[in-house]
Amino acid sequence: MSLANEAAYLYVLSKELVKVNKKVQKYSQKAQKHLEKHYKATSPEEKVKHRHKHAKRVTDIRKLMEEHNKVLAKLRHHQVAFAHQLQKEHQVK
């Protein structure tokens, strides 16, 4: 592929990585909030409700981390290809 194509892949994948990171951060804050509410709850029903919501967010975070790792693998691949193509086109040593 050309240098421009590899640069485009890097740009798109970096945007995707930022999007996934923002989701992970948002879900982490929600999970922490439900954990704190679980500790503060007085009735058993409320404790179960917040524990369940916390567990749901944690599973969402794990799914997002799998997606995060896939995007990182693609990003690493295209970064190596970009560096190779740059060296090939511009004779950088």
PyMOL Python script that loads the backbone (N, CA, C, O; Angstrom):
from pymol import cmd

cmd.read_pdbstr("""\
ATOM      1  N   MET A   1       0.840  -1.187   0.000  1.00  0.00           N
ATOM      2  CA  MET A   1       0.000   0.000   0.000  1.00  0.00           C
ATOM      3  C   MET A   1       0.881   1.245   0.000  1.00  0.00           C
ATOM      4  O   MET A   1       2.061   1.196   0.347  1.00  0.00           O
ATOM      5  N   SER A   2       0.290   2.330  -0.387  1.00  0.00           N
ATOM      6  CA  SER A   2       1.053   3.576  -0.432  1.00  0.00           C
ATOM      7  C   SER A   2       1.156   4.185   0.964  1.00  0.00           C
ATOM      8  O   SER A   2       0.455   3.797   1.899  1.00  0.00           O
ATOM      9  N   LEU A   3       2.035   5.124   1.058  1.00  0.00           N
ATOM     10  CA  LEU A   3       2.255   5.820   2.328  1.00  0.00           C
ATOM     11  C   LEU A   3       0.994   6.561   2.776  1.00  0.00           C
ATOM     12  O   LEU A   3       0.670   6.581   3.963  1.00  0.00           O
ATOM     13  N   ALA A   4       0.296   7.159   1.833  1.00  0.00           N
ATOM     14  CA  ALA A   4      -0.929   7.891   2.155  1.00  0.00           C
ATOM     15  C   ALA A   4      -2.010   6.949   2.695  1.00  0.00           C
ATOM     16  O   ALA A   4      -2.734   7.297   3.628  1.00  0.00           O
ATOM     17  N   ASN A   5      -2.112   5.765   2.104  1.00  0.00           N
ATOM     18  CA  ASN A   5      -3.102   4.797   2.579  1.00  0.00           C
ATOM     19  C   ASN A   5      -2.796   4.340   4.001  1.00  0.00           C
ATOM     20  O   ASN A   5      -3.698   4.228   4.831  1.00  0.00           O
ATOM     21  N   GLU A   6      -1.525   4.079   4.276  1.00  0.00           N
ATOM     22  CA  GLU A   6      -1.139   3.653   5.626  1.00  0.00           C
ATOM     23  C   GLU A   6      -1.402   4.784   6.630  1.00  0.00           C
ATOM     24  O   GLU A   6      -1.847   4.537   7.751  1.00  0.00           O
ATOM     25  N   ALA A   7      -1.125   6.011   6.219  1.00  0.00           N
ATOM     26  CA  ALA A   7      -1.394   7.160   7.094  1.00  0.00           C
ATOM     27  C   ALA A   7      -2.894   7.280   7.361  1.00  0.00           C
ATOM     28  O   ALA A   7      -3.303   7.605   8.476  1.00  0.00           O
ATOM     29  N   ALA A   8      -3.700   7.021   6.356  1.00  0.00           N
ATOM     30  CA  ALA A   8      -5.150   7.083   6.527  1.00  0.00           C
ATOM     31  C   ALA A   8      -5.627   6.002   7.492  1.00  0.00           C
ATOM     32  O   ALA A   8      -6.476   6.259   8.345  1.00  0.00           O
ATOM     33  N   TYR A   9      -5.082   4.792   7.358  1.00  0.00           N
ATOM     34  CA  TYR A   9      -5.428   3.722   8.292  1.00  0.00           C
ATOM     35  C   TYR A   9      -5.062   4.107   9.718  1.00  0.00           C
ATOM     36  O   TYR A   9      -5.844   3.892  10.644  1.00  0.00           O
ATOM     37  N   LEU A  10      -3.880   4.672   9.893  1.00  0.00           N
ATOM     38  CA  LEU A  10      -3.461   5.086  11.237  1.00  0.00           C
ATOM     39  C   LEU A  10      -4.398   6.143  11.816  1.00  0.00           C
ATOM     40  O   LEU A  10      -4.735   6.105  12.999  1.00  0.00           O
ATOM     41  N   TYR A  11      -4.812   7.081  10.974  1.00  0.00           N
ATOM     42  CA  TYR A  11      -5.715   8.142  11.430  1.00  0.00           C
ATOM     43  C   TYR A  11      -7.057   7.570  11.862  1.00  0.00           C
ATOM     44  O   TYR A  11      -7.559   7.898  12.937  1.00  0.00           O
ATOM     45  N   VAL A  12      -7.636   6.720  11.030  1.00  0.00           N
ATOM     46  CA  VAL A  12      -8.955   6.151  11.324  1.00  0.00           C
ATOM     47  C   VAL A  12      -8.887   5.267  12.567  1.00  0.00           C
ATOM     48  O   VAL A  12      -9.765   5.335  13.427  1.00  0.00           O
ATOM     49  N   LEU A  13      -7.860   4.450  12.660  1.00  0.00           N
ATOM     50  CA  LEU A  13      -7.731   3.561  13.812  1.00  0.00           C
ATOM     51  C   LEU A  13      -7.478   4.335  15.102  1.00  0.00           C
ATOM     52  O   LEU A  13      -7.941   3.931  16.169  1.00  0.00           O
ATOM     53  N   SER A  14      -6.752   5.434  15.012  1.00  0.00           N
ATOM     54  CA  SER A  14      -6.527   6.245  16.211  1.00  0.00           C
ATOM     55  C   SER A  14      -7.828   6.878  16.689  1.00  0.00           C
ATOM     56  O   SER A  14      -8.078   6.963  17.891  1.00  0.00           O
ATOM     57  N   LYS A  15      -8.653   7.319  15.751  1.00  0.00           N
ATOM     58  CA  LYS A  15      -9.964   7.872  16.118  1.00  0.00           C
ATOM     59  C   LYS A  15     -10.829   6.802  16.785  1.00  0.00           C
ATOM     60  O   LYS A  15     -11.516   7.073  17.770  1.00  0.00           O
ATOM     61  N   GLU A  16     -10.790   5.585  16.238  1.00  0.00           N
ATOM     62  CA  GLU A  16     -11.561   4.480  16.800  1.00  0.00           C
ATOM     63  C   GLU A  16     -11.065   4.140  18.207  1.00  0.00           C
ATOM     64  O   GLU A  16     -11.863   3.842  19.096  1.00  0.00           O
ATOM     65  N   LEU A  17      -9.756   4.186  18.401  1.00  0.00           N
ATOM     66  CA  LEU A  17      -9.184   3.895  19.712  1.00  0.00           C
ATOM     67  C   LEU A  17      -9.603   4.944  20.740  1.00  0.00           C
ATOM     68  O   LEU A  17      -9.903   4.608  21.886  1.00  0.00           O
ATOM     69  N   VAL A  18      -9.623   6.195  20.338  1.00  0.00           N
ATOM     70  CA  VAL A  18     -10.063   7.266  21.237  1.00  0.00           C
ATOM     71  C   VAL A  18     -11.523   7.063  21.628  1.00  0.00           C
ATOM     72  O   VAL A  18     -11.897   7.276  22.781  1.00  0.00           O
ATOM     73  N   LYS A  19     -12.341   6.652  20.668  1.00  0.00           N
ATOM     74  CA  LYS A  19     -13.758   6.424  20.936  1.00  0.00           C
ATOM     75  C   LYS A  19     -13.944   5.284  21.949  1.00  0.00           C
ATOM     76  O   LYS A  19     -14.744   5.396  22.878  1.00  0.00           O
ATOM     77  N   VAL A  20     -13.206   4.204  21.761  1.00  0.00           N
ATOM     78  CA  VAL A  20     -13.308   3.065  22.678  1.00  0.00           C
ATOM     79  C   VAL A  20     -12.806   3.458  24.065  1.00  0.00           C
ATOM     80  O   VAL A  20     -13.395   3.063  25.071  1.00  0.00           O
ATOM     81  N   ASN A  21     -11.728   4.227  24.126  1.00  0.00           N
ATOM     82  CA  ASN A  21     -11.189   4.660  25.417  1.00  0.00           C
ATOM     83  C   ASN A  21     -12.178   5.533  26.177  1.00  0.00           C
ATOM     84  O   ASN A  21     -12.298   5.420  27.397  1.00  0.00           O
ATOM     85  N   LYS A  22     -12.885   6.404  25.462  1.00  0.00           N
ATOM     86  CA  LYS A  22     -13.886   7.250  26.117  1.00  0.00           C
ATOM     87  C   LYS A  22     -15.022   6.409  26.683  1.00  0.00           C
ATOM     88  O   LYS A  22     -15.512   6.683  27.779  1.00  0.00           O
ATOM     89  N   LYS A  23     -15.445   5.380  25.938  1.00  0.00           N
ATOM     90  CA  LYS A  23     -16.500   4.499  26.429  1.00  0.00           C
ATOM     91  C   LYS A  23     -16.042   3.739  27.671  1.00  0.00           C
ATOM     92  O   LYS A  23     -16.797   3.594  28.633  1.00  0.00           O
ATOM     93  N   VAL A  24     -14.819   3.264  27.643  1.00  0.00           N
ATOM     94  CA  VAL A  24     -14.288   2.537  28.802  1.00  0.00           C
ATOM     95  C   VAL A  24     -14.255   3.448  30.016  1.00  0.00           C
ATOM     96  O   VAL A  24     -14.626   3.034  31.114  1.00  0.00           O
ATOM     97  N   GLN A  25     -13.817   4.675  29.828  1.00  0.00           N
ATOM     98  CA  GLN A  25     -13.758   5.620  30.935  1.00  0.00           C
ATOM     99  C   GLN A  25     -15.153   5.914  31.486  1.00  0.00           C
ATOM    100  O   GLN A  25     -15.346   5.973  32.701  1.00  0.00           O
ATOM    101  N   LYS A  26     -16.117   6.098  30.595  1.00  0.00           N
ATOM    102  CA  LYS A  26     -17.492   6.385  31.016  1.00  0.00           C
ATOM    103  C   LYS A  26     -18.069   5.203  31.794  1.00  0.00           C
ATOM    104  O   LYS A  26     -18.687   5.390  32.843  1.00  0.00           O
ATOM    105  N   TYR A  27     -17.867   3.990  31.281  1.00  0.00           N
ATOM    106  CA  TYR A  27     -18.393   2.809  31.961  1.00  0.00           C
ATOM    107  C   TYR A  27     -17.680   2.560  33.287  1.00  0.00           C
ATOM    108  O   TYR A  27     -18.291   2.055  34.229  1.00  0.00           O
ATOM    109  N   SER A  28     -16.411   2.905  33.370  1.00  0.00           N
ATOM    110  CA  SER A  28     -15.670   2.748  34.621  1.00  0.00           C
ATOM    111  C   SER A  28     -16.228   3.675  35.698  1.00  0.00           C
ATOM    112  O   SER A  28     -16.367   3.286  36.858  1.00  0.00           O
ATOM    113  N   GLN A  29     -16.544   4.897  35.298  1.00  0.00           N
ATOM    114  CA  GLN A  29     -17.128   5.835  36.258  1.00  0.00           C
ATOM    115  C   GLN A  29     -18.484   5.344  36.738  1.00  0.00           C
ATOM    116  O   GLN A  29     -18.801   5.441  37.924  1.00  0.00           O
ATOM    117  N   LYS A  30     -19.290   4.813  35.815  1.00  0.00           N
ATOM    118  CA  LYS A  30     -20.604   4.295  36.206  1.00  0.00           C
ATOM    119  C   LYS A  30     -20.465   3.084  37.114  1.00  0.00           C
ATOM    120  O   LYS A  30     -21.217   2.949  38.079  1.00  0.00           O
ATOM    121  N   ALA A  31     -19.524   2.209  36.825  1.00  0.00           N
ATOM    122  CA  ALA A  31     -19.315   1.024  37.655  1.00  0.00           C
ATOM    123  C   ALA A  31     -18.879   1.436  39.054  1.00  0.00           C
ATOM    124  O   ALA A  31     -19.339   0.864  40.042  1.00  0.00           O
ATOM    125  N   GLN A  32     -17.997   2.423  39.143  1.00  0.00           N
ATOM    126  CA  GLN A  32     -17.549   2.907  40.443  1.00  0.00           C
ATOM    127  C   GLN A  32     -18.705   3.531  41.221  1.00  0.00           C
ATOM    128  O   GLN A  32     -18.817   3.355  42.435  1.00  0.00           O
ATOM    129  N   LYS A  33     -19.562   4.262  40.509  1.00  0.00           N
ATOM    130  CA  LYS A  33     -20.710   4.893  41.156  1.00  0.00           C
ATOM    131  C   LYS A  33     -21.647   3.829  41.740  1.00  0.00           C
ATOM    132  O   LYS A  33     -22.128   3.979  42.863  1.00  0.00           O
ATOM    133  N   HIS A  34     -21.906   2.758  40.982  1.00  0.00           N
ATOM    134  CA  HIS A  34     -22.799   1.713  41.473  1.00  0.00           C
ATOM    135  C   HIS A  34     -22.164   0.938  42.624  1.00  0.00           C
ATOM    136  O   HIS A  34     -22.869   0.473  43.520  1.00  0.00           O
ATOM    137  N   LEU A  35     -20.856   0.798  42.609  1.00  0.00           N
ATOM    138  CA  LEU A  35     -20.182   0.123  43.705  1.00  0.00           C
ATOM    139  C   LEU A  35     -20.301   0.939  44.988  1.00  0.00           C
ATOM    140  O   LEU A  35     -20.540   0.391  46.064  1.00  0.00           O
ATOM    141  N   GLU A  36     -20.132   2.250  44.861  1.00  0.00           N
ATOM    142  CA  GLU A  36     -20.278   3.124  46.033  1.00  0.00           C
ATOM    143  C   GLU A  36     -21.714   3.112  46.540  1.00  0.00           C
ATOM    144  O   GLU A  36     -21.943   3.092  47.749  1.00  0.00           O
ATOM    145  N   LYS A  37     -22.682   3.124  45.627  1.00  0.00           N
ATOM    146  CA  LYS A  37     -24.085   3.063  46.038  1.00  0.00           C
ATOM    147  C   LYS A  37     -24.402   1.724  46.686  1.00  0.00           C
ATOM    148  O   LYS A  37     -25.228   1.655  47.597  1.00  0.00           O
ATOM    149  N   HIS A  38     -23.753   0.658  46.226  1.00  0.00           N
ATOM    150  CA  HIS A  38     -23.946  -0.660  46.833  1.00  0.00           C
ATOM    151  C   HIS A  38     -23.484  -0.638  48.290  1.00  0.00           C
ATOM    152  O   HIS A  38     -24.158  -1.172  49.172  1.00  0.00           O
ATOM    153  N   TYR A  39     -22.324  -0.012  48.536  1.00  0.00           N
ATOM    154  CA  TYR A  39     -21.805   0.055  49.903  1.00  0.00           C
ATOM    155  C   TYR A  39     -22.673   0.934  50.803  1.00  0.00           C
ATOM    156  O   TYR A  39     -22.801   0.656  51.996  1.00  0.00           O
ATOM    157  N   LYS A  40     -23.270   1.987  50.247  1.00  0.00           N
ATOM    158  CA  LYS A  40     -24.078   2.916  51.040  1.00  0.00           C
ATOM    159  C   LYS A  40     -25.517   2.432  51.246  1.00  0.00           C
ATOM    160  O   LYS A  40     -26.207   2.901  52.151  1.00  0.00           O
ATOM    161  N   ALA A  41     -25.962   1.506  50.418  1.00  0.00           N
ATOM    162  CA  ALA A  41     -27.355   1.051  50.480  1.00  0.00           C
ATOM    163  C   ALA A  41     -27.624   0.356  51.812  1.00  0.00           C
ATOM    164  O   ALA A  41     -26.773  -0.341  52.364  1.00  0.00           O
ATOM    165  N   THR A  42     -28.832   0.572  52.301  1.00  0.00           N
ATOM    166  CA  THR A  42     -29.194  -0.030  53.584  1.00  0.00           C
ATOM    167  C   THR A  42     -30.062  -1.272  53.404  1.00  0.00           C
ATOM    168  O   THR A  42     -29.913  -2.244  54.144  1.00  0.00           O
ATOM    169  N   SER A  43     -30.949  -1.246  52.444  1.00  0.00           N
ATOM    170  CA  SER A  43     -31.829  -2.398  52.245  1.00  0.00           C
ATOM    171  C   SER A  43     -31.160  -3.437  51.345  1.00  0.00           C
ATOM    172  O   SER A  43     -30.377  -3.073  50.468  1.00  0.00           O
ATOM    173  N   PRO A  44     -31.451  -4.699  51.542  1.00  0.00           N
ATOM    174  CA  PRO A  44     -30.865  -5.760  50.704  1.00  0.00           C
ATOM    175  C   PRO A  44     -31.255  -5.647  49.232  1.00  0.00           C
ATOM    176  O   PRO A  44     -30.471  -5.994  48.349  1.00  0.00           O
ATOM    177  N   GLU A  45     -32.484  -5.154  48.969  1.00  0.00           N
ATOM    178  CA  GLU A  45     -32.927  -5.006  47.582  1.00  0.00           C
ATOM    179  C   GLU A  45     -32.052  -3.997  46.828  1.00  0.00           C
ATOM    180  O   GLU A  45     -31.657  -4.225  45.684  1.00  0.00           O
ATOM    181  N   GLU A  46     -31.760  -2.875  47.499  1.00  0.00           N
ATOM    182  CA  GLU A  46     -30.926  -1.859  46.866  1.00  0.00           C
ATOM    183  C   GLU A  46     -29.504  -2.376  46.653  1.00  0.00           C
ATOM    184  O   GLU A  46     -28.886  -2.104  45.624  1.00  0.00           O
ATOM    185  N   LYS A  47     -28.993  -3.120  47.627  1.00  0.00           N
ATOM    186  CA  LYS A  47     -27.656  -3.682  47.495  1.00  0.00           C
ATOM    187  C   LYS A  47     -27.573  -4.614  46.292  1.00  0.00           C
ATOM    188  O   LYS A  47     -26.614  -4.558  45.522  1.00  0.00           O
ATOM    189  N   VAL A  48     -28.573  -5.466  46.132  1.00  0.00           N
ATOM    190  CA  VAL A  48     -28.593  -6.406  45.017  1.00  0.00           C
ATOM    191  C   VAL A  48     -28.704  -5.654  43.699  1.00  0.00           C
ATOM    192  O   VAL A  48     -28.033  -5.992  42.724  1.00  0.00           O
ATOM    193  N   LYS A  49     -29.555  -4.635  43.675  1.00  0.00           N
ATOM    194  CA  LYS A  49     -29.755  -3.848  42.452  1.00  0.00           C
ATOM    195  C   LYS A  49     -28.442  -3.198  42.003  1.00  0.00           C
ATOM    196  O   LYS A  49     -28.075  -3.286  40.831  1.00  0.00           O
ATOM    197  N   HIS A  50     -27.743  -2.551  42.927  1.00  0.00           N
ATOM    198  CA  HIS A  50     -26.506  -1.862  42.562  1.00  0.00           C
ATOM    199  C   HIS A  50     -25.379  -2.849  42.276  1.00  0.00           C
ATOM    200  O   HIS A  50     -24.525  -2.580  41.431  1.00  0.00           O
ATOM    201  N   ARG A  51     -25.364  -3.979  42.963  1.00  0.00           N
ATOM    202  CA  ARG A  51     -24.352  -4.990  42.665  1.00  0.00           C
ATOM    203  C   ARG A  51     -24.553  -5.542  41.256  1.00  0.00           C
ATOM    204  O   ARG A  51     -23.591  -5.778  40.525  1.00  0.00           O
ATOM    205  N   HIS A  52     -25.822  -5.745  40.887  1.00  0.00           N
ATOM    206  CA  HIS A  52     -26.132  -6.237  39.547  1.00  0.00           C
ATOM    207  C   HIS A  52     -25.730  -5.215  38.482  1.00  0.00           C
ATOM    208  O   HIS A  52     -25.150  -5.580  37.459  1.00  0.00           O
ATOM    209  N   LYS A  53     -26.035  -3.944  38.720  1.00  0.00           N
ATOM    210  CA  LYS A  53     -25.669  -2.899  37.753  1.00  0.00           C
ATOM    211  C   LYS A  53     -24.152  -2.774  37.637  1.00  0.00           C
ATOM    212  O   LYS A  53     -23.624  -2.556  36.547  1.00  0.00           O
ATOM    213  N   HIS A  54     -23.453  -2.914  38.767  1.00  0.00           N
ATOM    214  CA  HIS A  54     -21.991  -2.870  38.743  1.00  0.00           C
ATOM    215  C   HIS A  54     -21.439  -4.031  37.919  1.00  0.00           C
ATOM    216  O   HIS A  54     -20.540  -3.839  37.100  1.00  0.00           O
ATOM    217  N   ALA A  55     -21.967  -5.218  38.129  1.00  0.00           N
ATOM    218  CA  ALA A  55     -21.502  -6.396  37.393  1.00  0.00           C
ATOM    219  C   ALA A  55     -21.760  -6.247  35.893  1.00  0.00           C
ATOM    220  O   ALA A  55     -20.942  -6.660  35.071  1.00  0.00           O
ATOM    221  N   LYS A  56     -22.903  -5.655  35.547  1.00  0.00           N
ATOM    222  CA  LYS A  56     -23.237  -5.427  34.143  1.00  0.00           C
ATOM    223  C   LYS A  56     -22.231  -4.482  33.490  1.00  0.00           C
ATOM    224  O   LYS A  56     -21.800  -4.714  32.360  1.00  0.00           O
ATOM    225  N   ARG A  57     -21.863  -3.434  34.189  1.00  0.00           N
ATOM    226  CA  ARG A  57     -20.897  -2.472  33.650  1.00  0.00           C
ATOM    227  C   ARG A  57     -19.515  -3.107  33.520  1.00  0.00           C
ATOM    228  O   ARG A  57     -18.781  -2.822  32.573  1.00  0.00           O
ATOM    229  N   VAL A  58     -19.168  -3.960  34.464  1.00  0.00           N
ATOM    230  CA  VAL A  58     -17.863  -4.619  34.400  1.00  0.00           C
ATOM    231  C   VAL A  58     -17.797  -5.543  33.178  1.00  0.00           C
ATOM    232  O   VAL A  58     -16.765  -5.607  32.511  1.00  0.00           O
ATOM    233  N   THR A  59     -18.879  -6.249  32.884  1.00  0.00           N
ATOM    234  CA  THR A  59     -18.875  -7.098  31.683  1.00  0.00           C
ATOM    235  C   THR A  59     -18.805  -6.246  30.423  1.00  0.00           C
ATOM    236  O   THR A  59     -18.157  -6.633  29.450  1.00  0.00           O
ATOM    237  N   ASP A  60     -19.463  -5.090  30.431  1.00  0.00           N
ATOM    238  CA  ASP A  60     -19.368  -4.164  29.294  1.00  0.00           C
ATOM    239  C   ASP A  60     -17.926  -3.678  29.112  1.00  0.00           C
ATOM    240  O   ASP A  60     -17.436  -3.572  27.988  1.00  0.00           O
ATOM    241  N   ILE A  61     -17.261  -3.387  30.218  1.00  0.00           N
ATOM    242  CA  ILE A  61     -15.876  -2.922  30.158  1.00  0.00           C
ATOM    243  C   ILE A  61     -14.983  -4.018  29.593  1.00  0.00           C
ATOM    244  O   ILE A  61     -14.091  -3.740  28.793  1.00  0.00           O
ATOM    245  N   ARG A  62     -15.214  -5.251  29.999  1.00  0.00           N
ATOM    246  CA  ARG A  62     -14.399  -6.363  29.488  1.00  0.00           C
ATOM    247  C   ARG A  62     -14.581  -6.534  27.978  1.00  0.00           C
ATOM    248  O   ARG A  62     -13.614  -6.790  27.260  1.00  0.00           O
ATOM    249  N   LYS A  63     -15.820  -6.393  27.500  1.00  0.00           N
ATOM    250  CA  LYS A  63     -16.063  -6.480  26.060  1.00  0.00           C
ATOM    251  C   LYS A  63     -15.351  -5.348  25.323  1.00  0.00           C
ATOM    252  O   LYS A  63     -14.758  -5.557  24.265  1.00  0.00           O
ATOM    253  N   LEU A  64     -15.418  -4.148  25.898  1.00  0.00           N
ATOM    254  CA  LEU A  64     -14.742  -3.009  25.274  1.00  0.00           C
ATOM    255  C   LEU A  64     -13.228  -3.181  25.287  1.00  0.00           C
ATOM    256  O   LEU A  64     -12.546  -2.739  24.362  1.00  0.00           O
ATOM    257  N   MET A  65     -12.703  -3.814  26.319  1.00  0.00           N
ATOM    258  CA  MET A  65     -11.256  -4.037  26.368  1.00  0.00           C
ATOM    259  C   MET A  65     -10.819  -5.033  25.299  1.00  0.00           C
ATOM    260  O   MET A  65      -9.720  -4.914  24.759  1.00  0.00           O
ATOM    261  N   GLU A  66     -11.667  -6.014  24.989  1.00  0.00           N
ATOM    262  CA  GLU A  66     -11.359  -6.920  23.882  1.00  0.00           C
ATOM    263  C   GLU A  66     -11.306  -6.144  22.566  1.00  0.00           C
ATOM    264  O   GLU A  66     -10.409  -6.347  21.747  1.00  0.00           O
ATOM    265  N   GLU A  67     -12.278  -5.255  22.379  1.00  0.00           N
ATOM    266  CA  GLU A  67     -12.296  -4.419  21.176  1.00  0.00           C
ATOM    267  C   GLU A  67     -11.068  -3.498  21.149  1.00  0.00           C
ATOM    268  O   GLU A  67     -10.457  -3.290  20.100  1.00  0.00           O
ATOM    269  N   HIS A  68     -10.723  -2.957  22.307  1.00  0.00           N
ATOM    270  CA  HIS A  68      -9.562  -2.094  22.446  1.00  0.00           C
ATOM    271  C   HIS A  68      -8.294  -2.833  22.018  1.00  0.00           C
ATOM    272  O   HIS A  68      -7.465  -2.277  21.298  1.00  0.00           O
ATOM    273  N   ASN A  69      -8.144  -4.068  22.455  1.00  0.00           N
ATOM    274  CA  ASN A  69      -6.958  -4.848  22.102  1.00  0.00           C
ATOM    275  C   ASN A  69      -6.910  -5.159  20.612  1.00  0.00           C
ATOM    276  O   ASN A  69      -5.829  -5.173  20.022  1.00  0.00           O
ATOM    277  N   LYS A  70      -8.061  -5.407  19.994  1.00  0.00           N
ATOM    278  CA  LYS A  70      -8.105  -5.656  18.549  1.00  0.00           C
ATOM    279  C   LYS A  70      -7.678  -4.411  17.772  1.00  0.00           C
ATOM    280  O   LYS A  70      -6.914  -4.502  16.811  1.00  0.00           O
ATOM    281  N   VAL A  71      -8.175  -3.256  18.194  1.00  0.00           N
ATOM    282  CA  VAL A  71      -7.817  -2.005  17.522  1.00  0.00           C
ATOM    283  C   VAL A  71      -6.318  -1.732  17.688  1.00  0.00           C
ATOM    284  O   VAL A  71      -5.654  -1.287  16.752  1.00  0.00           O
ATOM    285  N   LEU A  72      -5.793  -2.003  18.892  1.00  0.00           N
ATOM    286  CA  LEU A  72      -4.363  -1.791  19.116  1.00  0.00           C
ATOM    287  C   LEU A  72      -3.517  -2.699  18.225  1.00  0.00           C
ATOM    288  O   LEU A  72      -2.482  -2.278  17.710  1.00  0.00           O
ATOM    289  N   ALA A  73      -3.959  -3.944  18.044  1.00  0.00           N
ATOM    290  CA  ALA A  73      -3.221  -4.862  17.176  1.00  0.00           C
ATOM    291  C   ALA A  73      -3.208  -4.354  15.740  1.00  0.00           C
ATOM    292  O   ALA A  73      -2.174  -4.395  15.074  1.00  0.00           O
ATOM    293  N   LYS A  74      -4.358  -3.876  15.261  1.00  0.00           N
ATOM    294  CA  LYS A  74      -4.423  -3.316  13.910  1.00  0.00           C
ATOM    295  C   LYS A  74      -3.541  -2.075  13.799  1.00  0.00           C
ATOM    296  O   LYS A  74      -2.855  -1.872  12.797  1.00  0.00           O
ATOM    297  N   LEU A  75      -3.571  -1.260  14.831  1.00  0.00           N
ATOM    298  CA  LEU A  75      -2.780  -0.033  14.841  1.00  0.00           C
ATOM    299  C   LEU A  75      -1.286  -0.346  14.781  1.00  0.00           C
ATOM    300  O   LEU A  75      -0.543   0.305  14.046  1.00  0.00           O
ATOM    301  N   ARG A  76      -0.851  -1.331  15.544  1.00  0.00           N
ATOM    302  CA  ARG A  76       0.560  -1.720  15.519  1.00  0.00           C
ATOM    303  C   ARG A  76       0.958  -2.241  14.125  1.00  0.00           C
ATOM    304  O   ARG A  76       2.026  -1.914  13.607  1.00  0.00           O
ATOM    305  N   HIS A  77       0.084  -3.047  13.542  1.00  0.00           N
ATOM    306  CA  HIS A  77       0.360  -3.594  12.210  1.00  0.00           C
ATOM    307  C   HIS A  77       0.543  -2.479  11.191  1.00  0.00           C
ATOM    308  O   HIS A  77       1.501  -2.486  10.418  1.00  0.00           O
ATOM    309  N   HIS A  78      -0.371  -1.531  11.192  1.00  0.00           N
ATOM    310  CA  HIS A  78      -0.297  -0.451  10.203  1.00  0.00           C
ATOM    311  C   HIS A  78       0.831   0.530  10.515  1.00  0.00           C
ATOM    312  O   HIS A  78       1.349   1.176   9.605  1.00  0.00           O
ATOM    313  N   GLN A  79       1.213   0.649  11.766  1.00  0.00           N
ATOM    314  CA  GLN A  79       2.339   1.517  12.108  1.00  0.00           C
ATOM    315  C   GLN A  79       3.629   0.933  11.552  1.00  0.00           C
ATOM    316  O   GLN A  79       4.477   1.658  11.032  1.00  0.00           O
ATOM    317  N   VAL A  80       3.771  -0.384  11.664  1.00  0.00           N
ATOM    318  CA  VAL A  80       4.955  -1.043  11.100  1.00  0.00           C
ATOM    319  C   VAL A  80       4.942  -0.914   9.578  1.00  0.00           C
ATOM    320  O   VAL A  80       5.975  -0.633   8.969  1.00  0.00           O
ATOM    321  N   ALA A  81       3.784  -1.118   8.968  1.00  0.00           N
ATOM    322  CA  ALA A  81       3.683  -0.992   7.519  1.00  0.00           C
ATOM    323  C   ALA A  81       3.974   0.442   7.071  1.00  0.00           C
ATOM    324  O   ALA A  81       4.600   0.655   6.033  1.00  0.00           O
ATOM    325  N   PHE A  82       3.519   1.421   7.852  1.00  0.00           N
ATOM    326  CA  PHE A  82       3.776   2.831   7.540  1.00  0.00           C
ATOM    327  C   PHE A  82       5.275   3.117   7.592  1.00  0.00           C
ATOM    328  O   PHE A  82       5.822   3.760   6.696  1.00  0.00           O
ATOM    329  N   ALA A  83       5.931   2.639   8.641  1.00  0.00           N
ATOM    330  CA  ALA A  83       7.370   2.870   8.783  1.00  0.00           C
ATOM    331  C   ALA A  83       8.140   2.202   7.641  1.00  0.00           C
ATOM    332  O   ALA A  83       9.094   2.772   7.111  1.00  0.00           O
ATOM    333  N   HIS A  84       7.725   1.011   7.274  1.00  0.00           N
ATOM    334  CA  HIS A  84       8.379   0.304   6.171  1.00  0.00           C
ATOM    335  C   HIS A  84       8.196   1.062   4.855  1.00  0.00           C
ATOM    336  O   HIS A  84       9.142   1.239   4.088  1.00  0.00           O
ATOM    337  N   GLN A  85       6.976   1.501   4.614  1.00  0.00           N
ATOM    338  CA  GLN A  85       6.687   2.224   3.366  1.00  0.00           C
ATOM    339  C   GLN A  85       7.414   3.560   3.324  1.00  0.00           C
ATOM    340  O   GLN A  85       7.876   3.989   2.267  1.00  0.00           O
ATOM    341  N   LEU A  86       7.515   4.223   4.490  1.00  0.00           N
ATOM    342  CA  LEU A  86       8.248   5.489   4.555  1.00  0.00           C
ATOM    343  C   LEU A  86       9.716   5.261   4.226  1.00  0.00           C
ATOM    344  O   LEU A  86      10.322   6.029   3.479  1.00  0.00           O
ATOM    345  N   GLN A  87      10.271   4.219   4.780  1.00  0.00           N
ATOM    346  CA  GLN A  87      11.678   3.905   4.508  1.00  0.00           C
ATOM    347  C   GLN A  87      11.876   3.539   3.038  1.00  0.00           C
ATOM    348  O   GLN A  87      12.876   3.909   2.424  1.00  0.00           O
ATOM    349  N   LYS A  88      10.924   2.819   2.494  1.00  0.00           N
ATOM    350  CA  LYS A  88      11.010   2.386   1.088  1.00  0.00           C
ATOM    351  C   LYS A  88      10.923   3.582   0.133  1.00  0.00           C
ATOM    352  O   LYS A  88      11.693   3.667  -0.823  1.00  0.00           O
ATOM    353  N   GLU A  89      10.000   4.493   0.385  1.00  0.00           N
ATOM    354  CA  GLU A  89       9.789   5.624  -0.522  1.00  0.00           C
ATOM    355  C   GLU A  89      10.857   6.701  -0.390  1.00  0.00           C
ATOM    356  O   GLU A  89      11.238   7.321  -1.383  1.00  0.00           O
ATOM    357  N   HIS A  90      11.336   6.925   0.811  1.00  0.00           N
ATOM    358  CA  HIS A  90      12.233   8.061   1.018  1.00  0.00           C
ATOM    359  C   HIS A  90      13.672   7.651   1.311  1.00  0.00           C
ATOM    360  O   HIS A  90      14.515   8.500   1.602  1.00  0.00           O
ATOM    361  N   GLN A  91      13.951   6.368   1.234  1.00  0.00           N
ATOM    362  CA  GLN A  91      15.304   5.871   1.441  1.00  0.00           C
ATOM    363  C   GLN A  91      15.896   6.342   2.769  1.00  0.00           C
ATOM    364  O   GLN A  91      17.077   6.681   2.847  1.00  0.00           O
ATOM    365  N   VAL A  92      15.043   6.360   3.836  1.00  0.00           N
ATOM    366  CA  VAL A  92      15.489   6.766   5.153  1.00  0.00           C
ATOM    367  C   VAL A  92      16.156   5.567   5.807  1.00  0.00           C
ATOM    368  O   VAL A  92      15.604   4.467   5.823  1.00  0.00           O
ATOM    369  N   LYS A  93      17.351   5.791   6.349  1.00  0.00           N
ATOM    370  CA  LYS A  93      18.083   4.685   6.996  1.00  0.00           C
ATOM    371  C   LYS A  93      18.550   5.047   8.356  1.00  0.00           C
ATOM    372  O   LYS A  93      19.179   4.232   9.031  1.00  0.00           O
TER     373      LYS A  93
END
""", "prot")
cmd.dss("prot")
cmd.show_as("cartoon", "prot")
cmd.util.cbc("prot")
cmd.orient("prot")
